[in-house]
Amino acid sequence: MIKDSEKFAEQDKKAKEKIDAKNNLDNYLHTMRNTINDKEKLAEKLDAADKEKIKETLKTQQDWLDAHLNAEKEEFEEHLKEITTVCDPIIAKHYQKAKGEEGGKGPDAESQDHSDL
């Protein structure tokens, strides 16, 4: 009985890891879709070409996920890596651009601007 429980514990661990990998992929797809469609987030701030590239990637990966719900953990992880390779640099570029625009006033502008006091 102990051997059986150890065997099932290993199977349970592998099943949990597989489910977690699938959920990570699904959550990333969902979060990124919301990010690029929400006007309060990035919907109107991204370049049209970048937004389209993200949308195409999300659709391709969602289609793959829908067709491969029983894929292995490593496959889910690989597809998540593919998505992040496309999406993360675009999002980072946007935030760097936004940060640059905010900081464009000069290094002392923030300490000298007292209009909100």
Rosetta blueprint (number, residue, H / E / L):
1 M L
2 I H
3 K H
4 D H
5 S H
6 E H
7 K H
8 F H
9 A H
10 E H
11 Q H
12 D H
13 K H
14 K H
15 A H
16 K H
17 E H
18 K H
19 I H
20 D H
21 A H
22 K H
23 N H
24 N H
25 L H
26 D H
27 N H
28 Y H
29 L H
30 H H
31 T H
32 M H
33 R H
34 N H
35 T H
36 I H
37 N H
38 D L
39 K L
40 E L
41 K L
42 L L
43 A L
44 E L
45 K L
46 L L
47 D L
48 A H
49 A H
50 D H
51 K H
52 E H
53 K H
54 I H
55 K H
56 E H
57 T H
58 L H
59 K H
60 T H
61 Q H
62 Q H
63 D H
64 W H
65 L H
66 D H
67 A H
68 H L
69 L L
70 N L
71 A L
72 E L
73 K H
74 E H
75 E H
76 F H
77 E H
78 E H
79 H H
80 L H
81 K H
82 E H
83 I H
84 T H
85 T H
86 V H
87 C H
88 D H
89 P H
90 I H
91 I H
92 A H
93 K H
94 H H
95 Y H
96 Q H
97 K H
98 A H
99 K H
100 G H
101 E H
102 E H
103 G H
104 G H
105 K H
106 G L
107 P L
108 D L
109 A H
110 E H
111 S H
112 Q H
113 D L
114 H L
115 S L
116 D L
117 L L
